[in-house]
C-alpha cells in the first residue's frame, strides 16, 4: 500500500524555522516528482514547492521563494521542506504529494521542466498520491 507520512510540523513564532519531512513507503518514489502543498482553513489547497525525480529541478510558489527549500533523498524515499522566515500567513496543513502516475515524467526531468513553463504550471492534479498532512502554525 502506497503511503506518504509527513512530520516536523508544529507551532513556531514569526521569523522562525521548521523542517518538514515526508517519508514514502509501499513502493519506490525515487523515479517520480514530489511536491508540497498547503491548505489553510477556509482556503483552497495551494501549491508550495515541487522537485523533479533527480532533484535537479525545483519550483516554488512566489509566496515562499527565498524562504523555503525543497530537497529529497531518494535512498530514503524521503522529501523535505526547509522553511525559514516563517510568517503567520504560512499557517496551514502541509501535504506531501507524489507523482505516482508519472504525469511529470518517469525518471526524467524533461516533462517536469516543460510543465513548469506551461501557463498553469504544476498543480495538484499532477500528483496521484497524498499524505495526511502536518499542521504548521506561525503565531506569537
C-alpha positions, -999 to +999 in steps of 0.1 A: +000+000+000+014+034-011+018+057+019+032+091+024+037+103+060+046+139+069+063+150+101+080+181+115+051+205+118+044+225+149+039+259+165+066+285+157+070+322+162+071+345+132+106+345+118+112+310+130+121+279+111+108+244+106+119+214+086+091+191+073+098+155+062+078+132+041+086+095+041+072+072+014+066+035+017+048+008-002+068+014-034+098+035-045+093+072-051+128+078-064+117+078-100+089+104-098+084+141-090+074+151-055+057+182-041+044+201-012+010+217-010-007+235+019-043+243+028-053+269+054-088+269+070-114+283+045-090+284+017-082+262-013-052+239-015-022+258-026+010+248-044+041+254-023+070+236-040+079+207-062+111+188-071+120+166-101+128+129-096+166+135-095+164+167-075+180+188-103+149+209-109+128+227-084+098+250-084+083+273-058+053+294-053+061+331-054+049+335-018+077+312-005+106+318-028+138+326-010+123+313+023+115+276+016+138+249+001+126+216-012+150+186-013+149+149-015+169+118-005+160+090-030+179+064-010+154+070+018+123+077-003+120+110+016+114+146+006+120+176+028+108+212+030+131+235+049+112+267+059+128+298+073+115+333+079+080+319+086+051+343+086+016+340+101+002+336+065+022+304+062-001+288+088-017+257+071-018+220+069+011+210+047+006+179+025+033+159+007+024+145-027+040+121-052+035+119-090+028+082-088+011+083-122+042+098-138+024+128-153+056+147-148+078+120-162+093+087-152+130+091-141+132+121-164+131+159-157+121+168-192+083+166-186+087+183-152+106+212-168+081+215-196+052+217-172+069+245-153+069+266-185+032+259-192+006+286-184-009+266-155+024+253-141+024+224-117-008+217-099-023+192-075-038+173-105-002+162-114+001+142-082-016+108-076-007+101-040-010+123-010-001+123+027-025+132+055-006+164+063+012+181+092+000+213+108+022+243+107+011+272+129+031+305+129+020+327+158+034+348+186 
